[in-house]
């Protein structure tokens, strides 16, 4: 009897459109000088990191920055330098490291760049172009914290592969800098 009542109530709620909608993860479109790609952001697994990334996105902080570090077989990094290699001043405090969320630094994932201090990530991020297990969380200590994955490229991985294959060299104290600038024209949340 109780089972029939539950089914009846469920059917009535469905008919009235009172169903709980499944919350979808946000998606951003990254337009570069070599094409565009889309990234699904895992707000359910890395809420603080995604909130931070979207804040910078909505402020257009990433627009006009470059991919300043490209290492084929490893990753492409952007979100913090201008074409002349000056670092763009961040506008928000560093965030806590959410690398213990179970996500892995596998090919196509996006993760936060940081210094040797585990909770120092701010605006810079990178896309793994290989499975990078050494970057995964293994423990809550300086050696094991890892790098927080907070999304994955879902469309346009061929553009990421174009970027990973650009020629690189040194630019002042910086290594692995593309010899031909790869600009991030815009990062926009897909509505």
Residue frames as qw, qx, qy, qz and C-alpha x, y, z in Angstrom:
[[0.000, 0.885, 0.466, 0.000, 0.00, 0.00, 0.00],
 [0.300, -0.812, 0.105, 0.489, 2.77, 2.45, 0.98],
 [0.449, -0.136, 0.605, 0.643, 4.63, 1.57, -2.20],
 [0.243, 0.615, 0.650, 0.374, 1.58, 2.39, -4.34],
 [0.133, -0.939, -0.247, 0.201, 1.17, 5.71, -2.54],
 [0.410, -0.583, 0.339, 0.614, 4.82, 6.59, -3.22],
 [0.371, 0.170, 0.681, 0.608, 4.41, 5.77, -6.92],
 [0.091, 0.804, 0.566, 0.159, 1.19, 7.80, -7.10],
 [0.240, -0.893, -0.037, 0.379, 2.81, 10.82, -5.43],
 [0.445, -0.339, 0.507, 0.656, 5.83, 10.52, -7.73],
 [0.306, 0.433, 0.690, 0.493, 3.64, 10.41, -10.83],
 [0.031, -0.913, -0.405, 0.032, 1.65, 13.43, -9.63],
 [0.335, -0.767, 0.167, 0.521, 4.80, 15.43, -8.97],
 [0.424, -0.053, 0.628, 0.650, 6.14, 14.50, -12.41],
 [0.204, 0.662, 0.647, 0.318, 2.90, 15.58, -14.02],
 [0.140, -0.957, -0.218, 0.134, 3.09, 18.91, -12.23],
 [0.557, 0.665, -0.186, 0.462, 6.72, 19.40, -13.25],
 [0.466, -0.824, 0.234, -0.223, 7.89, 19.44, -9.65],
 [0.952, 0.019, -0.106, 0.287, 10.83, 17.17, -10.33],
 [0.427, -0.779, 0.262, 0.377, 14.18, 18.07, -8.93],
 [0.656, 0.731, -0.187, 0.016, 16.31, 19.04, -11.90],
 [0.871, -0.152, 0.022, 0.467, 19.70, 17.47, -12.04],
 [0.095, -0.937, 0.153, 0.299, 22.20, 20.28, -11.48],
 [0.831, 0.462, 0.022, 0.310, 24.63, 20.47, -14.37],
 [0.605, -0.425, 0.082, 0.669, 28.26, 21.42, -14.03],
 [0.221, 0.883, -0.051, -0.411, 29.24, 24.75, -15.60],
 [0.781, 0.258, 0.335, 0.460, 31.04, 24.72, -18.95],
 [0.055, -0.825, 0.143, 0.544, 33.46, 27.37, -20.19],
 [0.758, 0.584, 0.168, 0.238, 34.58, 28.09, -23.73],
 [0.456, -0.638, 0.269, 0.559, 38.26, 29.00, -24.06],
 [0.635, 0.759, 0.114, 0.086, 38.95, 30.89, -27.29],
 [0.576, -0.524, 0.325, 0.536, 42.64, 30.96, -28.24],
 [0.235, 0.706, -0.383, -0.548, 44.63, 32.19, -31.20],
 [0.051, 0.250, -0.922, -0.293, 44.79, 28.53, -32.34],
 [0.469, -0.282, -0.717, -0.432, 41.07, 27.75, -31.95],
 [0.479, -0.432, 0.297, -0.704, 38.64, 27.09, -29.12],
 [0.436, -0.063, -0.894, 0.074, 37.92, 24.31, -26.68],
 [0.587, -0.557, -0.108, -0.578, 35.32, 23.65, -23.99],
 [0.260, 0.186, -0.822, 0.471, 35.91, 22.61, -20.40],
 [0.634, -0.570, -0.423, -0.306, 33.33, 21.12, -18.03],
 [0.016, 0.504, -0.562, 0.656, 34.02, 22.33, -14.49],
 [0.575, -0.270, -0.771, 0.039, 33.41, 19.84, -11.68],
 [0.258, -0.560, 0.183, -0.765, 31.66, 22.10, -9.18],
 [0.867, -0.386, -0.142, -0.280, 30.50, 19.03, -7.27],
 [0.907, -0.070, -0.208, 0.359, 34.08, 17.79, -6.69],
 [0.511, -0.049, -0.119, 0.850, 36.04, 21.06, -6.42],
 [0.010, -0.864, -0.500, -0.057, 33.51, 23.75, -5.41],
 [0.293, -0.835, 0.021, 0.464, 35.96, 26.38, -4.13],
 [0.419, -0.228, 0.549, 0.686, 38.29, 25.96, -7.10],
 [0.226, 0.523, 0.686, 0.453, 35.44, 26.24, -9.61],
 [0.114, -0.916, -0.353, 0.151, 34.02, 29.28, -7.80],
 [0.365, -0.664, 0.245, 0.605, 37.45, 30.94, -7.97],
 [0.374, 0.031, 0.665, 0.646, 37.94, 30.06, -11.66],
 [0.130, 0.702, 0.637, 0.290, 34.48, 31.39, -12.58],
 [0.205, -0.884, -0.165, 0.387, 35.11, 34.61, -10.64],
 [0.315, -0.465, 0.444, 0.697, 38.23, 35.24, -12.74],
 [0.284, 0.318, 0.762, 0.487, 36.32, 34.19, -15.87],
 [0.032, 0.832, 0.553, 0.040, 33.42, 36.58, -15.21],
 [0.229, -0.852, 0.040, 0.469, 35.87, 39.42, -14.51],
 [0.703, 0.705, -0.043, 0.084, 37.51, 38.68, -17.91],
 [0.458, -0.760, 0.428, 0.172, 40.84, 38.27, -16.10],
 [0.728, -0.082, 0.601, 0.320, 42.03, 35.54, -18.49],
 [0.570, 0.772, 0.270, 0.081, 41.19, 37.52, -21.65],
 [0.303, 0.905, -0.259, 0.149, 44.42, 38.58, -23.34],
 [0.535, -0.604, 0.590, 0.032, 46.67, 36.32, -21.27],
 [0.554, 0.520, -0.606, -0.236, 48.79, 33.65, -22.93],
 [0.983, -0.164, -0.044, 0.077, 49.84, 30.05, -22.64],
 [0.005, 0.902, -0.421, 0.099, 53.21, 30.88, -21.13],
 [0.297, -0.456, 0.838, -0.045, 54.47, 27.37, -20.38],
 [0.882, 0.271, -0.114, -0.368, 54.09, 24.46, -22.79],
 [0.223, -0.470, 0.854, 0.034, 55.74, 21.10, -22.23],
 [0.724, 0.179, -0.490, -0.452, 54.84, 18.45, -24.80],
 [0.643, -0.016, -0.759, 0.104, 54.00, 15.17, -23.10],
 [0.256, -0.172, -0.656, 0.689, 53.20, 16.97, -19.85],
 [0.021, 0.751, 0.585, -0.304, 50.94, 20.05, -19.83],
 [0.225, 0.514, 0.218, 0.799, 50.06, 23.52, -21.19],
 [0.318, -0.545, -0.522, 0.574, 49.81, 26.34, -18.64],
 [0.103, 0.500, 0.267, 0.817, 48.04, 29.68, -18.84],
 [0.383, -0.762, -0.507, -0.123, 45.93, 32.19, -17.02],
 [0.520, -0.756, -0.160, 0.363, 48.52, 34.50, -15.55],
 [0.437, -0.374, 0.290, 0.765, 51.00, 36.06, -17.98],
 [0.434, 0.810, 0.073, -0.388, 50.72, 38.67, -20.70],
 [0.827, 0.542, 0.002, 0.148, 52.47, 38.45, -24.08],
 [0.262, 0.787, -0.434, 0.351, 55.56, 40.25, -22.76],
 [0.685, -0.043, -0.675, 0.270, 55.80, 37.59, -20.01],
 [0.129, -0.314, 0.455, -0.823, 54.85, 39.97, -17.20],
 [0.181, -0.316, -0.916, 0.167, 52.70, 38.28, -14.60],
 [0.296, -0.557, -0.317, -0.708, 49.21, 39.71, -14.32],
 [0.102, -0.216, 0.651, -0.721, 48.45, 40.70, -10.70],
 [0.264, -0.370, -0.888, -0.076, 45.83, 38.43, -9.15],
 [0.279, -0.425, -0.044, -0.860, 42.67, 39.98, -7.76],
 [0.819, -0.428, -0.137, -0.357, 41.61, 37.29, -5.26],
 [0.396, -0.624, 0.653, -0.165, 43.41, 35.58, -2.36],
 [0.252, 0.262, -0.920, -0.147, 44.86, 32.09, -2.86],
 [0.808, -0.188, -0.134, -0.542, 42.44, 29.19, -2.46],
 [0.635, -0.374, 0.656, -0.162, 42.60, 25.99, -0.47],
 [0.190, 0.340, -0.853, -0.348, 43.94, 22.98, -2.31],
 [0.800, 0.057, 0.277, -0.529, 41.13, 20.58, -3.26],
 [0.405, 0.453, -0.758, -0.237, 43.39, 17.92, -4.80],
 [0.152, -0.084, 0.941, -0.292, 42.04, 15.35, -2.33],
 [0.613, 0.236, 0.142, -0.740, 38.74, 15.22, -4.26],
 [0.754, 0.090, 0.650, -0.031, 39.47, 11.88, -5.97],
 [0.647, 0.756, 0.027, -0.100, 40.04, 13.38, -9.43],
 [0.777, -0.210, 0.332, 0.492, 43.26, 12.45, -11.25],
 [0.074, 0.752, -0.313, -0.575, 45.59, 14.52, -13.41],
 [0.659, 0.203, 0.683, 0.239, 44.75, 12.51, -16.51],
 [0.240, 0.078, 0.507, 0.824, 44.94, 13.60, -20.14],
 [0.107, -0.540, -0.538, -0.638, 42.51, 16.42, -20.87],
 [0.425, -0.733, -0.493, 0.198, 41.89, 17.45, -17.27],
 [0.134, 0.749, -0.103, 0.640, 42.36, 21.01, -16.04],
 [0.688, -0.471, -0.406, 0.375, 44.09, 21.65, -12.72],
 [0.146, -0.988, 0.021, -0.045, 45.28, 24.61, -10.69],
 [0.627, 0.412, -0.344, 0.564, 48.90, 25.70, -10.88],
 [0.542, -0.837, -0.046, -0.059, 50.52, 26.66, -7.58],
 [0.132, 0.746, -0.600, 0.255, 53.86, 27.26, -5.87],
 [0.431, 0.129, -0.859, 0.243, 55.49, 24.74, -3.52],
 [0.264, 0.012, 0.585, -0.767, 52.98, 25.91, -0.89],
 [0.111, 0.293, 0.940, 0.136, 49.96, 23.55, -1.26],
 [0.083, 0.769, 0.604, -0.191, 47.32, 26.28, -0.68],
 [0.204, -0.510, 0.156, 0.821, 48.79, 28.92, -2.99],
 [0.292, 0.370, 0.707, 0.526, 46.74, 28.51, -6.19],
 [0.129, 0.510, 0.212, -0.824, 45.18, 31.71, -7.48],
 [0.566, 0.601, 0.003, -0.564, 44.52, 32.32, -11.18],
 [0.273, 0.518, -0.734, -0.345, 46.94, 30.13, -13.16],
 [0.859, 0.048, 0.422, -0.284, 45.83, 26.73, -14.41],
 [0.049, 0.450, -0.793, -0.407, 47.05, 23.99, -16.71],
 [0.894, 0.190, -0.014, -0.406, 45.68, 21.27, -18.93],
 [0.582, -0.352, 0.722, 0.129, 47.27, 17.86, -18.69],
 [0.636, 0.527, -0.374, -0.422, 48.28, 16.52, -22.10],
 [0.509, 0.210, -0.830, 0.082, 49.34, 13.20, -20.60],
 [0.763, -0.551, -0.322, -0.104, 48.36, 11.07, -17.60],
 [0.237, 0.610, -0.460, 0.600, 50.41, 12.78, -14.89],
 [0.760, -0.445, -0.474, 0.011, 50.09, 10.51, -11.85],
 [0.541, -0.058, -0.393, 0.742, 52.95, 12.26, -9.97],
 [0.085, -0.300, 0.019, -0.950, 50.70, 15.35, -9.75],
 [0.595, -0.472, -0.535, -0.370, 47.90, 13.46, -7.97],
 [0.449, -0.636, 0.333, -0.532, 47.08, 13.83, -4.27],
 [0.702, 0.050, -0.700, 0.122, 48.70, 11.16, -2.09],
 [0.544, -0.448, -0.555, 0.442, 48.66, 12.78, 1.36],
 [0.106, -0.958, -0.187, -0.189, 48.09, 16.01, 3.26],
 [0.597, -0.580, 0.165, 0.529, 51.73, 17.03, 3.39],
 [0.113, 0.769, -0.287, -0.560, 53.95, 19.22, 1.18],
 [0.088, -0.307, 0.845, 0.428, 55.11, 16.30, -0.99],
 [0.153, 0.240, 0.954, 0.098, 51.75, 14.61, -1.32],
 [0.298, 0.507, 0.365, -0.722, 49.21, 17.40, -1.69],
 [0.430, 0.334, 0.727, 0.418, 49.22, 17.31, -5.47],
 [0.068, 0.100, -0.231, -0.965, 47.48, 19.63, -7.91],
 [0.416, 0.363, 0.632, -0.544, 43.71, 20.11, -7.78],
 [0.036, 0.195, 0.769, 0.607, 41.87, 18.86, -10.86],
 [0.259, 0.390, 0.475, -0.745, 38.61, 20.76, -11.28],
 [0.648, 0.559, 0.110, -0.505, 37.39, 19.92, -14.79],
 [0.595, -0.043, 0.705, 0.383, 38.02, 18.30, -18.14],
 [0.208, 0.357, -0.442, -0.796, 38.18, 19.31, -21.79],
 [0.592, 0.301, 0.703, -0.256, 34.98, 17.96, -23.37],
 [0.631, 0.707, 0.308, 0.089, 35.28, 19.49, -26.84],
 [0.308, 0.925, -0.195, 0.104, 38.22, 20.76, -28.89],
 [0.774, -0.490, 0.310, 0.253, 41.02, 18.55, -27.60],
 [0.743, 0.414, 0.223, 0.477, 42.57, 18.93, -31.07],
 [0.092, 0.914, -0.064, 0.389, 43.17, 22.61, -30.22],
 [0.634, -0.710, 0.306, -0.013, 44.88, 21.63, -26.95],
 [0.876, -0.017, 0.336, 0.345, 47.05, 19.24, -28.99],
 [0.490, 0.746, 0.074, 0.445, 47.96, 22.07, -31.39],
 [0.233, -0.912, 0.215, -0.261, 49.08, 24.17, -28.43],
 [0.800, -0.484, 0.338, 0.104, 51.12, 21.35, -26.89],
 [0.832, 0.220, 0.304, 0.408, 53.01, 20.96, -30.19],
 [0.235, 0.962, -0.049, 0.132, 54.14, 24.59, -30.59],
 [0.678, 0.300, -0.332, 0.582, 57.87, 25.33, -30.57],
 [0.494, -0.861, -0.121, 0.010, 59.18, 26.64, -27.27],
 [0.591, 0.395, -0.309, 0.632, 62.29, 28.31, -25.94],
 [0.436, -0.430, -0.441, 0.657, 63.53, 30.56, -23.16],
 [0.034, 0.797, 0.218, 0.563, 62.26, 34.06, -22.49],
 [0.200, -0.723, 0.393, -0.532, 64.42, 35.72, -19.85],
 [0.235, -0.343, 0.836, -0.358, 64.25, 33.50, -16.76],
 [0.781, 0.155, 0.344, -0.497, 61.24, 31.57, -18.14],
 [0.117, -0.239, 0.903, 0.338, 61.61, 28.22, -19.87],
 [0.194, 0.331, 0.916, 0.121, 59.24, 26.32, -22.18],
 [0.248, 0.613, 0.213, -0.719, 57.69, 29.53, -23.50],
 [0.659, 0.556, 0.484, 0.149, 56.05, 29.29, -26.94],
 [0.394, -0.178, 0.289, 0.854, 58.25, 31.06, -29.50],
 [0.148, -0.322, -0.454, -0.818, 55.06, 32.19, -31.25],
 [0.259, -0.052, 0.510, -0.819, 52.56, 33.65, -28.78],
 [0.274, -0.373, -0.849, -0.254, 49.46, 31.56, -28.09],
 [0.184, -0.186, 0.229, -0.937, 46.89, 34.04, -26.80],
 [0.012, -0.468, -0.858, 0.210, 43.85, 33.27, -24.69],
 [0.043, -0.365, -0.326, -0.871, 41.41, 35.61, -26.42],
 [0.521, -0.364, 0.125, -0.761, 38.59, 34.91, -23.97],
 [0.171, -0.121, -0.958, 0.198, 37.20, 32.51, -21.43],
 [0.463, -0.161, -0.032, -0.871, 33.42, 32.61, -21.18],
 [0.375, 0.076, 0.849, -0.364, 30.88, 30.58, -19.29],
 [0.186, -0.138, -0.771, -0.594, 28.59, 28.74, -21.69],
 [0.427, 0.055, 0.403, -0.808, 24.95, 29.54, -20.94]]
